Amino acid sequence: MSEHYRDARYEWNKAKNRSNIIKYALSFAVAVRVFEGVVLESPSTGEHGEVRIIAIGMLETNET
């Protein structure tokens, strides 16, 4: 059974979040802040057919 986290607009798997912190020193809770500024977005399809967005933007933080 996987654990998920949900806030007002985003949902993610807790194990994947921990993996992302280890691999990139960046939590999903901090990463979603990129959407607070100007973002270049492109739609994409995940490997299981889910809708995804590839986004490039600026994020200023020293947090994980």
Secondary structure, 3 states (H helix, E strand, C coil): CCCEEECCCCEEEHHHHHHHHHHHCCCHHHHHHHHHCCEEEEEEECCCCCEEEEEEECCCCCCC
